[in-house]
Amino acid sequence: MPKIVDHDKQRLLVAEAAWRVIRRDGMEQASVRNIAVEAGISAGSMRHYFSTQSELLLYAMNLVSERVSNRITQMSFNSSPLENMKLLLLELLPSTDEKMAEMEVWYAFTAKSKSDPVLKEHADKVYNELRHAMATVITYLMELNLSRTDLDKELEIERLYALFDGLGIHAILRPDQMNTKIMEDILTMHLATLCRDAE
């Protein structure tokens, strides 16, 4: 009886193998051959799951954003408004080993997207979604009348986005210095500066 292969499961295993290669050896080593070896399958059989390297990398890249979106969808926001916003932002940052792996891979994909139009389209989409998340936080503060009266909405969206990016990069490059506790404290402090009590 022929062996039945779950193609969706196999594509996921290949994508996760790509993550491991990228984290361990860098994006330049993420060839079809190296990923196939990591996944424990032949390079020829990879064609059954991905027709091109770009298709494989796009799938692996999309897996990062899908996992983040799924976690956010399952979150329960039942704390104070400021605490809820902080929890949302922390969910997007590398505050656990799993999220650290996702962000390391994401930044590698982002660098690769500068020369790969297929990856760039997805990277732009996700970065727009991240900016929307920052805008949601600022808008939420304003709608609840918690924000300072002199708050410049667009400027604060960009400032929060810049802070978010900076925290993520520092956590990846210097995890010994930028840990979850520090990221949480910085977010708490920053959100407080946006509120009326800080006036």
LOVO-477792 format. One record per residue: y, x, z of N, C-alpha, C in turn. Coordinates in steps of 0.001 Angstrom, whole numbers, always signed. Each point is the difference from the previous one (the first is absolute). Layout:
<sites>
site n.y:Y n.x:X n.z:Z ca.y:Y ca.x:X ca.z:Z c.y:Y c.x:X c.z:Z .
...
</sites>
This chain:
<sites>
site n.y:-1199 n.x:+856 n.z:+0 ca.y:+1199 ca.x:-856 ca.z:+0 c.y:+1241 c.x:+886 c.z:+0 .
site n.y:+954 n.x:-235 n.z:-924 ca.y:+1191 ca.x:+859 ca.z:-81 c.y:+861 c.x:-114 c.z:+1253 .
site n.y:+607 n.x:+1127 n.z:+357 ca.y:+856 ca.x:+38 ca.z:+1179 c.y:+1298 c.x:-763 c.z:-268 .
site n.y:+370 n.x:-887 n.z:+899 ca.y:+1230 ca.x:-782 ca.z:-145 c.y:+1140 c.x:+745 c.z:+692 .
site n.y:+1045 n.x:+291 n.z:-748 ca.y:+1137 ca.x:+755 ca.z:+539 c.y:+1183 c.x:-939 c.z:+205 .
site n.y:+561 n.x:+25 n.z:+1192 ca.y:+1207 ca.x:-765 ca.z:+304 c.y:+1193 c.x:+815 c.z:-500 .
site n.y:+533 n.x:-399 n.z:-1159 ca.y:+1060 ca.x:+792 ca.z:-632 c.y:+1263 c.x:+67 c.z:+842 .
site n.y:+361 n.x:-1104 n.z:+656 ca.y:+1200 ca.x:+11 ca.z:+838 c.y:-163 c.x:+973 c.z:+1165 .
site n.y:-1168 n.x:-39 n.z:+618 ca.y:-265 ca.x:+904 ca.z:+1115 c.y:-10 c.x:+1450 c.z:-477 .
site n.y:-580 n.x:+230 n.z:-1180 ca.y:-73 ca.x:+1361 ca.z:-520 c.y:+1394 c.x:+523 c.z:-365 .
site n.y:+840 n.x:-870 n.z:-559 ca.y:+1373 ca.x:+408 ca.z:-321 c.y:+757 c.x:+380 c.z:+1275 .
site n.y:-243 n.x:-754 n.z:+1062 ca.y:+634 ca.x:+301 ca.z:+1284 c.y:-471 c.x:+1353 c.z:+532 .
site n.y:-1297 n.x:+263 n.z:-87 ca.y:-542 ca.x:+1279 ca.z:+471 c.y:+571 c.x:+1166 c.z:-795 .
site n.y:+162 n.x:-195 n.z:-1308 ca.y:+575 ca.x:+1044 ca.z:-846 c.y:+1462 c.x:+237 c.z:+369 .
site n.y:+736 n.x:-1095 n.z:+231 ca.y:+1409 ca.x:+124 ca.z:+380 c.y:+141 c.x:+734 c.z:+1326 .
site n.y:-870 n.x:-310 n.z:+949 ca.y:+47 ca.x:+678 ca.z:+1293 c.y:-367 c.x:+1476 c.z:-141 .
site n.y:-899 n.x:+297 n.z:-933 ca.y:-333 ca.x:+1403 ca.z:-285 c.y:+1218 c.x:+716 c.z:-578 .
site n.y:+754 n.x:-715 n.z:-842 ca.y:+1230 ca.x:+574 ca.z:-561 c.y:+988 c.x:+311 c.z:+1112 .
site n.y:+131 n.x:-896 n.z:+959 ca.y:+879 ca.x:+245 ca.z:+1157 c.y:-382 c.x:+1288 c.z:+708 .
site n.y:-1319 n.x:+162 n.z:+235 ca.y:-453 ca.x:+1191 ca.z:+742 c.y:+310 c.x:+1280 c.z:-762 .
site n.y:-215 n.x:-21 n.z:-1307 ca.y:+296 ca.x:+1182 ca.z:-826 c.y:+1494 c.x:+312 c.z:+55 .
site n.y:+810 n.x:-1039 n.z:-139 ca.y:+1460 ca.x:+190 ca.z:-1 c.y:+475 c.x:+536 c.z:+1346 .
site n.y:-490 n.x:-559 n.z:+1089 ca.y:+416 ca.x:+461 ca.z:+1332 c.y:-450 c.x:+1436 c.z:+270 .
site n.y:-1199 n.x:+316 n.z:-417 ca.y:-575 ca.x:+1311 ca.z:+313 c.y:+483 c.x:+1093 c.z:-946 .
site n.y:+46 n.x:-331 n.z:-1308 ca.y:+232 ca.x:+1037 ca.z:-1009 c.y:+1287 c.x:-168 c.z:-803 .
site n.y:+670 n.x:-1143 n.z:+154 ca.y:+1233 ca.x:-226 ca.z:-753 c.y:-244 c.x:-806 c.z:-1267 .
site n.y:+1072 n.x:-610 n.z:-491 ca.y:-95 ca.x:-858 ca.z:-1188 c.y:-479 c.x:+760 c.z:-1235 .
site n.y:+353 n.x:+1293 n.z:-96 ca.y:-385 ca.x:+767 ca.z:-1189 c.y:-1512 c.x:+168 c.z:-118 .
site n.y:-720 n.x:-205 n.z:+1101 ca.y:-1464 ca.x:+108 ca.z:-36 c.y:-684 c.x:-1361 c.z:-162 .
site n.y:+789 n.x:-1048 n.z:-176 ca.y:-565 ca.x:-1358 ca.z:-95 c.y:-461 c.x:-302 c.z:-1423 .
site n.y:-880 n.x:+856 n.z:-511 ca.y:-565 ca.x:-218 ca.z:-1336 c.y:-1169 c.x:-973 c.z:+102 .
site n.y:-370 n.x:-580 n.z:-1129 ca.y:-1134 ca.x:-915 ca.z:-22 c.y:-1250 c.x:+710 c.z:+506 .
site n.y:-194 n.x:+1241 n.z:-425 ca.y:-1184 ca.x:+765 ca.z:+412 c.y:-30 c.x:+205 c.z:+1518 .
site n.y:+1125 n.x:+453 n.z:+571 ca.y:+38 ca.x:+258 ca.z:+1446 c.y:-174 c.x:-1270 c.z:+819 .
site n.y:+596 n.x:-1083 n.z:-478 ca.y:-128 ca.x:-1270 ca.z:+722 c.y:-1435 c.x:-516 c.z:-96 .
site n.y:-622 n.x:+178 n.z:-1161 ca.y:-1389 ca.x:-422 ca.z:-167 c.y:-911 c.x:+760 c.z:+960 .
site n.y:+208 n.x:+1310 n.z:+120 ca.y:-793 ca.x:+808 ca.z:+928 c.y:+195 c.x:-500 c.z:+1429 .
site n.y:+1247 n.x:-267 n.z:+364 ca.y:+306 ca.x:-484 ca.z:+1347 c.y:-659 c.x:-1354 c.z:+268 .
site n.y:-43 n.x:-843 n.z:-1042 ca.y:-588 ca.x:-1341 ca.z:+140 c.y:-1518 c.x:+29 c.z:-97 .
site n.y:-564 n.x:+1140 n.z:-407 ca.y:-1449 ca.x:+113 ca.z:-110 c.y:-584 c.x:-677 c.z:-1224 .
site n.y:+800 n.x:-73 n.z:-1078 ca.y:-492 ca.x:-578 ca.z:-1255 c.y:+311 c.x:+963 c.z:-1136 .
site n.y:-579 n.x:-244 n.z:-1156 ca.y:+249 ca.x:+881 ca.z:-1146 c.y:+1334 c.x:-349 c.z:-643 .
site n.y:+605 n.x:+1011 n.z:-633 ca.y:+1282 ca.x:-239 ca.z:-683 c.y:-163 c.x:-1032 c.z:-1103 .
site n.y:-1164 n.x:-6 n.z:-639 ca.y:-261 ca.x:-961 ca.z:-1075 c.y:-23 c.x:-1438 c.z:+500 .
site n.y:-578 n.x:-188 n.z:+1180 ca.y:-92 ca.x:-1362 ca.z:+527 c.y:+1350 c.x:-537 c.z:+464 .
site n.y:+969 n.x:+891 n.z:+179 ca.y:+1346 ca.x:-437 ca.z:+390 c.y:+589 c.x:-948 c.z:-1039 .
site n.y:-411 n.x:+178 n.z:-1259 ca.y:+541 ca.x:-842 ca.z:-1074 c.y:-381 c.x:-1470 c.z:+170 .
site n.y:-1045 n.x:-250 n.z:+776 ca.y:-396 ca.x:-1388 ca.z:+248 c.y:+1004 c.x:-706 c.z:+908 .
site n.y:+767 n.x:+787 n.z:+744 ca.y:+926 ca.x:-574 ca.z:+981 c.y:+1460 c.x:+187 c.z:-387 .
site n.y:+314 n.x:+1130 n.z:-627 ca.y:+1375 ca.x:+289 ca.z:-423 c.y:-48 c.x:+691 c.z:-1361 .
site n.y:+735 n.x:-544 n.z:-960 ca.y:-48 ca.x:+557 ca.z:-1356 c.y:+828 c.x:+1265 c.z:-146 .
site n.y:+1027 n.x:+150 n.z:+837 ca.y:+861 ca.x:+1192 ca.z:-69 c.y:+327 c.x:+484 c.z:+1404 .
site n.y:+479 n.x:+1228 n.z:+95 ca.y:+436 ca.x:+530 ca.z:+1293 c.y:+1176 c.x:-803 c.z:+536 .
site n.y:+923 n.x:-372 n.z:-891 ca.y:+1169 ca.x:-780 ca.z:+426 c.y:-424 c.x:-1337 c.z:+604 .
site n.y:-1006 n.x:-620 n.z:-584 ca.y:-492 ca.x:-1279 ca.z:+525 c.y:-583 c.x:+191 c.z:+1394 .
site n.y:-743 n.x:+1071 n.z:+188 ca.y:-572 ca.x:+312 ca.z:+1311 c.y:+1100 c.x:+250 c.z:+1024 .
site n.y:+982 n.x:+830 n.z:-370 ca.y:+1069 ca.x:+331 ca.z:+937 c.y:+849 c.x:-1224 c.z:+324 .
site n.y:+235 n.x:-845 n.z:-999 ca.y:+774 ca.x:-1220 ca.z:+248 c.y:-742 c.x:-907 c.z:+982 .
site n.y:-1303 n.x:-124 n.z:-178 ca.y:-804 ca.x:-822 ca.z:+913 c.y:+65 c.x:+564 c.z:+1417 .
site n.y:-150 n.x:+1321 n.z:+118 ca.y:+41 ca.x:+653 ca.z:+1312 c.y:+1383 c.x:-134 c.z:+633 .
site n.y:+1032 n.x:+60 n.z:-833 ca.y:+1369 ca.x:-149 ca.z:+488 c.y:+236 c.x:-1429 c.z:+473 .
site n.y:-469 n.x:-961 n.z:-783 ca.y:+181 ca.x:-1407 ca.z:+341 c.y:-751 c.x:-360 c.z:+1279 .
site n.y:-1109 n.x:+706 n.z:+252 ca.y:-785 ca.x:-250 ca.z:+1205 c.y:+826 c.x:+250 c.z:+1259 .
site n.y:+886 n.x:+999 n.z:-56 ca.y:+864 ca.x:+294 ca.z:+1146 c.y:+877 c.x:-1204 c.z:+317 .
site n.y:+724 n.x:-486 n.z:-1009 ca.y:+931 ca.x:-1111 ca.z:+238 c.y:-739 c.x:-1282 c.z:+364 .
site n.y:-1195 n.x:-205 n.z:-550 ca.y:-782 ca.x:-1199 ca.z:+335 c.y:-396 c.x:+8 c.z:+1476 .
site n.y:-434 n.x:+1153 n.z:+489 ca.y:-427 ca.x:+82 ca.z:+1402 c.y:+1175 c.x:-232 c.z:+953 .
site n.y:+1151 n.x:+553 n.z:-341 ca.y:+1185 ca.x:-203 ca.z:+831 c.y:+384 c.x:-1482 c.z:+1 .
site n.y:+20 n.x:-614 n.z:-1181 ca.y:+361 ca.x:-1423 ca.z:-104 c.y:-960 c.x:-878 c.z:+780 .
site n.y:-1285 n.x:+316 n.z:-79 ca.y:-1003 ca.x:-800 ca.z:+722 c.y:+206 c.x:+90 c.z:+1509 .
site n.y:+324 n.x:+1197 n.z:+483 ca.y:+220 ca.x:+151 ca.z:+1448 c.y:+1222 c.x:-787 c.z:+451 .
site n.y:+1067 n.x:+57 n.z:-786 ca.y:+1225 ca.x:-715 ca.z:+370 c.y:-249 c.x:-1508 c.z:+5 .
site n.y:-763 n.x:-482 n.z:-967 ca.y:-315 ca.x:-1427 ca.z:-85 c.y:-736 c.x:-481 c.z:+1246 .
site n.y:-806 n.x:+889 n.z:+586 ca.y:-805 ca.x:-372 ca.z:+1162 c.y:+728 c.x:+215 c.z:+1336 .
site n.y:+1214 n.x:+525 n.z:-45 ca.y:+735 ca.x:+256 ca.z:+1235 c.y:+491 c.x:-1298 c.z:+640 .
site n.y:+85 n.x:+21 n.z:+1321 ca.y:+556 ca.x:-1135 ca.z:+744 c.y:+1353 c.x:+420 c.z:+575 .
site n.y:+1043 n.x:-640 n.z:-472 ca.y:+1348 ca.x:+334 ca.z:+470 c.y:+399 c.x:-1003 c.z:+1081 .
site n.y:-400 n.x:+294 n.z:+1237 ca.y:+272 ca.x:-942 ca.z:+1081 c.y:+777 c.x:+641 c.z:+1143 .
site n.y:+723 n.x:+1088 n.z:-315 ca.y:+836 ca.x:+652 ca.z:+1012 c.y:+1460 c.x:-338 c.z:-268 .
site n.y:+899 n.x:+735 n.z:+625 ca.y:+1430 ca.x:-207 ca.z:-241 c.y:+328 c.x:+429 c.z:-1430 .
site n.y:+1102 n.x:-497 n.z:-556 ca.y:+359 ca.x:+371 ca.z:-1378 c.y:+51 c.x:+1510 c.z:-231 .
site n.y:+638 n.x:+747 n.z:+903 ca.y:+95 ca.x:+1447 ca.z:-182 c.y:-1372 c.x:+663 c.z:+71 .
site n.y:-830 n.x:-469 n.z:+908 ca.y:-1352 ca.x:+557 ca.z:+134 c.y:-824 c.x:-309 c.z:-1245 .
site n.y:+143 n.x:-1218 n.z:-530 ca.y:-723 ca.x:-371 ca.z:-1221 c.y:+405 c.x:+886 c.z:-1173 .
site n.y:+1298 n.x:+259 n.z:-116 ca.y:+471 ca.x:+835 ca.z:-1107 c.y:-493 c.x:+1435 c.z:+149 .
site n.y:-16 n.x:+481 n.z:+1229 ca.y:-500 ca.x:+1354 ca.z:+251 c.y:-1487 c.x:+87 c.z:-338 .
site n.y:-762 n.x:-1012 n.z:+374 ca.y:-1435 ca.x:-17 ca.z:-297 c.y:-253 c.x:-9 c.z:-1504 .
site n.y:+817 n.x:-751 n.z:-725 ca.y:-122 ca.x:-34 ca.z:-1459 c.y:+244 c.x:+1380 c.z:-592 .
site n.y:+1073 n.x:+657 n.z:+428 ca.y:+322 ca.x:+1323 ca.z:-528 c.y:-1070 c.x:+1030 c.z:+367 .
site n.y:-505 n.x:-79 n.z:+1214 ca.y:-1058 ca.x:+928 ca.z:+431 c.y:-1274 c.x:-191 c.z:-817 .
site n.y:-252 n.x:-1235 n.z:-399 ca.y:-1192 ca.x:-269 ca.z:-813 c.y:+84 c.x:+700 c.z:-1352 .
site n.y:+1222 n.x:+243 n.z:-463 ca.y:+205 ca.x:+659 ca.z:-1292 c.y:+37 c.x:+1517 c.z:+120 .
site n.y:+36 n.x:+510 n.z:+1222 ca.y:+78 ca.x:+1440 ca.z:+240 c.y:-1368 c.x:+563 c.z:+400 .
site n.y:-199 n.x:+1321 n.z:-136 ca.y:-1298 ca.x:+610 ca.z:+321 c.y:-214 c.x:+147 c.z:+1506 .
site n.y:-176 n.x:-1138 n.z:+669 ca.y:-117 ca.x:-8 ca.z:+1461 c.y:-1447 c.x:+24 c.z:+491 .
site n.y:-961 n.x:+15 n.z:-921 ca.y:-1420 ca.x:+155 ca.z:+344 c.y:-612 c.x:+974 c.z:-1000 .
site n.y:-1210 n.x:+465 n.z:+272 ca.y:-679 ca.x:+911 ca.z:-930 c.y:-201 c.x:-658 c.z:-1359 .
site n.y:-368 n.x:-1277 n.z:+13 ca.y:-219 ca.x:-724 ca.z:-1256 c.y:+1285 c.x:-69 c.z:-818 .
site n.y:+1099 n.x:-336 n.z:+669 ca.y:+1278 ca.x:-117 ca.z:-715 c.y:+539 c.x:+1368 c.z:-406 .
site n.y:-336 n.x:+1032 n.z:+760 ca.y:+384 ca.x:+1359 ca.z:-373 c.y:-681 c.x:+380 c.z:-1318 .
site n.y:-1285 n.x:-319 n.z:-116 ca.y:-736 ca.x:+284 ca.z:-1238 c.y:+618 c.x:-752 c.z:-1171 .
site n.y:+326 n.x:-1261 n.z:+221 ca.y:+599 ca.x:-804 ca.z:-1067 c.y:+1335 c.x:+584 c.z:-457 .
site n.y:+828 n.x:+416 n.z:+954 ca.y:+1318 ca.x:+496 ca.z:-373 c.y:-76 c.x:+1372 c.z:-661 .
site n.y:-905 n.x:+850 n.z:+454 ca.y:-177 ca.x:+1303 ca.z:-653 c.y:-361 c.x:-199 c.z:-1469 .
site n.y:-938 n.x:-913 n.z:-240 ca.y:-428 ca.x:-283 ca.z:-1370 c.y:+1141 c.x:-647 c.z:-782 .
site n.y:+731 n.x:-903 n.z:+671 ca.y:+1097 ca.x:-690 ca.z:-690 c.y:+1057 c.x:+991 c.z:-490 .
site n.y:+380 n.x:+960 n.z:+843 ca.y:+1015 ca.x:+968 ca.z:-419 c.y:-506 c.x:+874 c.z:-1139 .
site n.y:-1298 n.x:+313 n.z:+14 ca.y:-571 ca.x:+768 ca.z:-1107 c.y:+77 c.x:-806 c.z:-1300 .
site n.y:-304 n.x:-1295 n.z:+92 ca.y:+98 ca.x:-862 ca.z:-1173 c.y:+1450 c.x:-119 c.z:-469 .
site n.y:+910 n.x:-94 n.z:+940 ca.y:+1413 ca.x:-118 ca.z:-354 c.y:+460 c.x:+1211 c.z:-791 .
site n.y:-399 n.x:+1191 n.z:+438 ca.y:+354 ca.x:+1230 ca.z:-731 c.y:-608 c.x:-23 c.z:-1402 .
site n.y:-1246 n.x:-428 n.z:-96 ca.y:-685 ca.x:-74 ca.z:-1299 c.y:+652 c.x:-1020 c.z:-914 .
site n.y:+556 n.x:-1062 n.z:+590 ca.y:+596 ca.x:-1074 ca.z:-801 c.y:+1230 c.x:+461 c.z:-775 .
site n.y:+577 n.x:+1130 n.z:+398 ca.y:+1168 ca.x:+517 ca.z:-724 c.y:-364 c.x:+385 c.z:-1431 .
site n.y:-1297 n.x:+302 n.z:-227 ca.y:-429 ca.x:+410 ca.z:-1342 c.y:-1038 c.x:-946 c.z:-608 .
site n.y:-317 n.x:-1089 n.z:+708 ca.y:-992 ca.x:-958 ca.z:-492 c.y:+630 c.x:-1393 c.z:+2 .
site n.y:+358 n.x:-523 n.z:-1180 ca.y:+682 ca.x:-1296 ca.z:-86 c.y:-791 c.x:-1151 c.z:+631 .
site n.y:-1333 n.x:+64 n.z:-91 ca.y:-827 ca.x:-1067 ca.z:+574 c.y:+144 c.x:-25 c.z:+1518 .
site n.y:-53 n.x:+1177 n.z:+611 ca.y:+155 ca.x:+82 ca.z:+1450 c.y:+1434 c.x:-308 c.z:+416 .
site n.y:+966 n.x:+408 n.z:-818 ca.y:+1412 ca.x:-208 ca.z:+338 c.y:+328 c.x:-1489 c.z:+112 .
site n.y:-568 n.x:-786 n.z:-884 ca.y:+265 ca.x:-1443 ca.z:+43 c.y:-455 c.x:-587 c.z:+1326 .
site n.y:-1166 n.x:+409 n.z:+461 ca.y:-504 ca.x:-517 ca.z:+1276 c.y:+807 c.x:+563 c.z:+1178 .
site n.y:+340 n.x:+1294 n.z:-79 ca.y:+788 ca.x:+620 ca.z:+1078 c.y:+1341 c.x:-714 c.z:+157 .
site n.y:+653 n.x:-275 n.z:-1132 ca.y:+1290 ca.x:-702 ca.z:+40 c.y:-151 c.x:-1382 c.z:+627 .
site n.y:-1083 n.x:-685 n.z:-344 ca.y:-251 ca.x:-1344 ca.z:+545 c.y:-148 c.x:+68 c.z:+1517 .
site n.y:-774 n.x:+964 n.z:+486 ca.y:-228 ca.x:+101 ca.z:+1442 c.y:+1270 c.x:+415 c.z:+728 .
site n.y:+752 n.x:+936 n.z:-573 ca.y:+1244 ca.x:+401 ca.z:+650 c.y:+1000 c.x:-1146 c.z:+41 .
site n.y:+2 n.x:-837 n.z:-1013 ca.y:+853 ca.x:-1189 ca.z:+38 c.y:-445 c.x:-961 c.z:+1105 .
site n.y:-1330 n.x:-98 n.z:+184 ca.y:-523 ca.x:-856 ca.z:+1066 c.y:+371 c.x:+559 c.z:+1379 .
site n.y:-37 n.x:+1328 n.z:+130 ca.y:+394 ca.x:+619 ca.z:+1264 c.y:+1472 c.x:-251 c.z:+285 .
site n.y:+817 n.x:+137 n.z:-1033 ca.y:+1429 ca.x:-265 ca.z:+195 c.y:+212 c.x:-1461 c.z:+404 .
site n.y:-797 n.x:-883 n.z:-580 ca.y:+91 ca.x:-1415 ca.z:+366 c.y:-349 c.x:-188 c.z:+1481 .
site n.y:-973 n.x:+758 n.z:+496 ca.y:-363 ca.x:-82 ca.z:+1410 c.y:+1169 c.x:+433 c.z:+879 .
site n.y:+702 n.x:+1069 n.z:-421 ca.y:+1180 ca.x:+449 ca.z:+747 c.y:+1089 c.x:-1077 c.z:-35 .
site n.y:+172 n.x:-606 n.z:-1176 ca.y:+1003 ca.x:-1057 ca.z:-141 c.y:-350 c.x:-1202 c.z:+880 .
site n.y:-1290 n.x:-290 n.z:+123 ca.y:-448 ca.x:-1115 ca.z:+841 c.y:+377 c.x:+226 c.z:+1459 .
site n.y:-179 n.x:+1240 n.z:+464 ca.y:+341 ca.x:+334 ca.z:+1378 c.y:+1497 c.x:-210 c.z:+254 .
site n.y:+823 n.x:+540 n.z:-883 ca.y:+1457 ca.x:-105 ca.z:+176 c.y:+453 c.x:-1455 c.z:-118 .
site n.y:-538 n.x:-708 n.z:-996 ca.y:+369 ca.x:-1405 ca.z:-197 c.y:-399 c.x:-842 c.z:+1204 .
site n.y:-1175 n.x:+268 n.z:+543 ca.y:-510 ca.x:-709 ca.z:+1171 c.y:+950 c.x:+180 c.z:+1184 .
site n.y:+441 n.x:+1233 n.z:+218 ca.y:+954 ca.x:+266 ca.z:+1078 c.y:+1271 c.x:-817 c.z:-167 .
site n.y:+499 n.x:-41 n.z:-1231 ca.y:+1254 ca.x:-697 ca.z:-272 c.y:-160 c.x:-1516 c.z:+153 .
site n.y:-1115 n.x:-529 n.z:-503 ca.y:-210 ca.x:-1452 ca.z:+61 c.y:-175 c.x:-487 c.z:+1429 .
site n.y:-520 n.x:+859 n.z:+868 ca.y:-180 ca.x:-367 ca.z:+1401 c.y:+1248 c.x:+287 c.z:+837 .
site n.y:+1068 n.x:+458 n.z:-677 ca.y:+1251 ca.x:+362 ca.z:+672 c.y:-192 c.x:+1068 c.z:+1068 .
site n.y:-930 n.x:+907 n.z:-279 ca.y:-233 ca.x:+1119 ca.z:+915 c.y:+758 c.x:+1241 c.z:-433 .
site n.y:+396 n.x:+38 n.z:-1264 ca.y:+605 ca.x:+1217 ca.z:-546 c.y:+1465 c.x:+152 c.z:+406 .
site n.y:+484 n.x:+1226 n.z:-72 ca.y:+1420 ca.x:+266 ca.z:+243 c.y:+835 c.x:-761 c.z:-1019 .
site n.y:+1186 n.x:-390 n.z:+399 ca.y:+865 ca.x:-778 ca.z:-890 c.y:+518 c.x:+829 c.z:-1168 .
site n.y:+47 n.x:+1330 n.z:+164 ca.y:+526 ca.x:+860 ca.z:-1067 c.y:-1116 c.x:+581 c.z:-873 .
site n.y:-1191 n.x:-549 n.z:+95 ca.y:-1144 ca.x:+554 ca.z:-727 c.y:+174 c.x:-139 c.z:-1510 .
site n.y:-167 n.x:+1100 n.z:-723 ca.y:+18 ca.x:-2 ca.z:-1463 c.y:-1455 c.x:-129 c.z:-457 .
site n.y:-374 n.x:-1167 n.z:-472 ca.y:-1398 ca.x:-312 ca.z:-285 c.y:-651 c.x:+990 c.z:-958 .
site n.y:+614 n.x:+202 n.z:-1158 ca.y:-608 ca.x:+880 ca.z:-1005 c.y:-103 c.x:+1441 c.z:+495 .
site n.y:+1025 n.x:+446 n.z:+682 ca.y:-12 ca.x:+1366 ca.z:+525 c.y:-1097 c.x:+160 c.z:+1054 .
site n.y:-149 n.x:-1004 n.z:+857 ca.y:-1005 ca.x:+88 ca.z:+1055 c.y:-1423 c.x:-92 c.z:-551 .
site n.y:-182 n.x:-736 n.z:-1094 ca.y:-1312 ca.x:-38 ca.z:-648 c.y:-368 c.x:+1402 c.z:-488 .
site n.y:+961 n.x:+656 n.z:-668 ca.y:-269 ca.x:+1348 ca.z:-516 c.y:-185 c.x:+999 c.z:+1142 .
site n.y:+755 n.x:-169 n.z:+1082 ca.y:-117 ca.x:+920 ca.z:+1136 c.y:-1367 c.x:-146 c.z:+671 .
site n.y:-447 n.x:-1239 n.z:+159 ca.y:-1314 ca.x:-231 ca.z:+597 c.y:-1099 c.x:+548 c.z:-908 .
site n.y:+162 n.x:-196 n.z:-1293 ca.y:-988 ca.x:+507 ca.z:-969 c.y:-63 c.x:+1526 c.z:+56 .
site n.y:+1169 n.x:+637 n.z:+74 ca.y:+42 ca.x:+1464 ca.z:+82 c.y:-662 c.x:+490 c.z:+1292 .
site n.y:+266 n.x:-695 n.z:+1108 ca.y:-619 ca.x:+353 ca.z:+1275 c.y:-1518 c.x:-154 c.z:-86 .
site n.y:-431 n.x:-1111 n.z:-573 ca.y:-1425 ca.x:-264 ca.z:-161 c.y:-675 c.x:+1102 c.z:-819 .
site n.y:+579 n.x:+338 n.z:-1129 ca.y:-554 ca.x:+1065 ca.z:-851 c.y:-54 c.x:+1324 c.z:+750 .
site n.y:+1080 n.x:+307 n.z:+715 ca.y:+59 ca.x:+1255 ca.z:+741 c.y:-1070 c.x:+89 c.z:+1072 .
site n.y:-198 n.x:-1081 n.z:+731 ca.y:-1036 ca.x:-20 ca.z:+1030 c.y:-1378 c.x:+216 c.z:-613 .
site n.y:-249 n.x:-664 n.z:-1127 ca.y:-1290 ca.x:+132 ca.z:-656 c.y:-270 c.x:+1419 c.z:-463 .
site n.y:+1000 n.x:+609 n.z:-623 ca.y:-162 ca.x:+1369 ca.z:-507 c.y:-183 c.x:+981 c.z:+1147 .
site n.y:+791 n.x:-146 n.z:+1050 ca.y:-128 ca.x:+897 ca.z:+1154 c.y:-1365 c.x:-149 c.z:+663 .
site n.y:-504 n.x:-1236 n.z:+79 ca.y:-1307 ca.x:-224 ca.z:+616 c.y:-1112 c.x:+661 c.z:-813 .
site n.y:+156 n.x:+10 n.z:-1314 ca.y:-995 ca.x:+639 ca.z:-873 c.y:+92 c.x:+1515 c.z:+92 .
site n.y:+1214 n.x:+530 n.z:-58 ca.y:+183 ca.x:+1452 ca.z:-46 c.y:-102 c.x:+657 c.z:+1370 .
site n.y:+459 n.x:-686 n.z:+1051 ca.y:+4 ca.x:+573 ca.z:+1352 c.y:-578 c.x:-974 c.z:+1018 .
site n.y:-1279 n.x:-342 n.z:-132 ca.y:-585 ca.x:-978 ca.z:+921 c.y:+2 c.x:+456 c.z:+1452 .
site n.y:+119 n.x:+1316 n.z:+221 ca.y:+69 ca.x:+510 ca.z:+1366 c.y:+1331 c.x:-333 c.z:+659 .
site n.y:+1028 n.x:-239 n.z:-818 ca.y:+1335 ca.x:-305 ca.z:+524 c.y:+368 c.x:-1479 c.z:-135 .
site n.y:-439 n.x:-620 n.z:-1078 ca.y:+358 ca.x:-1399 ca.z:-242 c.y:-1225 c.x:-883 c.z:+217 .
site n.y:-207 n.x:-407 n.z:+1253 ca.y:-1153 ca.x:-845 ca.z:+305 c.y:+424 c.x:-1469 c.z:+100 .
site n.y:-968 n.x:-864 n.z:+264 ca.y:+269 ca.x:-1443 ca.z:+29 c.y:+1020 c.x:-369 c.z:+1063 .
site n.y:-85 n.x:+624 n.z:+1166 ca.y:+935 ca.x:-306 ca.z:+1088 c.y:+1436 c.x:+318 c.z:-409 .
site n.y:+208 n.x:+1138 n.z:-641 ca.y:+1349 ca.x:+373 ca.z:-429 c.y:+496 c.x:-949 c.z:-1081 .
site n.y:-865 n.x:-341 n.z:-951 ca.y:+400 ca.x:-942 ca.z:-1050 c.y:+397 c.x:-1340 c.z:+612 .
site n.y:-782 n.x:-465 n.z:+962 ca.y:+312 ca.x:-1274 ca.z:+647 c.y:+1327 c.x:+75 c.z:+759 .
site n.y:+233 n.x:+1101 n.z:+696 ca.y:+1252 ca.x:+154 ca.z:+751 c.y:+1204 c.x:+44 c.z:-944 .
site n.y:-146 n.x:+692 n.z:-1124 ca.y:+1097 ca.x:+92 ca.z:-973 c.y:+303 c.x:-1371 c.z:-590 .
site n.y:-1041 n.x:-748 n.z:-350 ca.y:+209 ca.x:-1341 ca.z:-545 c.y:+657 c.x:-918 c.z:+1025 .
site n.y:-440 n.x:+95 n.z:+1247 ca.y:+603 ca.x:-811 ca.z:+1069 c.y:+1486 c.x:+311 c.z:+123 .
site n.y:+326 n.x:+1284 n.z:-7 ca.y:+1393 ca.x:+420 ca.z:+132 c.y:+827 c.x:-449 c.z:-1207 .
site n.y:-578 n.x:+160 n.z:-1181 ca.y:+754 ca.x:-363 ca.z:-1198 c.y:+258 c.x:-1505 c.z:-54 .
site n.y:-1017 n.x:-786 n.z:+261 ca.y:+176 ca.x:-1454 ca.z:-27 c.y:+1027 c.x:-449 c.z:+1038 .
site n.y:+10 n.x:+672 n.z:+1136 ca.y:+976 ca.x:-344 ca.z:+1039 c.y:+1428 c.x:+253 c.z:-472 .
site n.y:+198 n.x:+1039 n.z:-800 ca.y:+1366 ca.x:+300 ca.z:-495 c.y:+495 c.x:-1043 c.z:-994 .
site n.y:-901 n.x:-813 n.z:-521 ca.y:+387 ca.x:-1027 ca.z:-956 c.y:+416 c.x:-1301 c.z:+688 .
site n.y:-261 n.x:-78 n.z:+1288 ca.y:+189 ca.x:-1263 ca.z:+722 c.y:+1355 c.x:-100 c.z:+699 .
site n.y:+352 n.x:-1203 n.z:+345 ca.y:+1287 ca.x:-300 ca.z:+632 c.y:+206 c.x:+772 c.z:+1298 .
site n.y:-1082 n.x:+177 n.z:+761 ca.y:+119 ca.x:+689 ca.z:+1285 c.y:+470 c.x:+1429 c.z:-162 .
site n.y:-161 n.x:+536 n.z:-1250 ca.y:+400 ca.x:+1378 ca.z:-240 c.y:+1482 c.x:+112 c.z:-333 .
site n.y:+670 n.x:-1164 n.z:-174 ca.y:+1430 ca.x:+32 ca.z:-335 c.y:+849 c.x:+456 c.z:+1193 .
</sites>
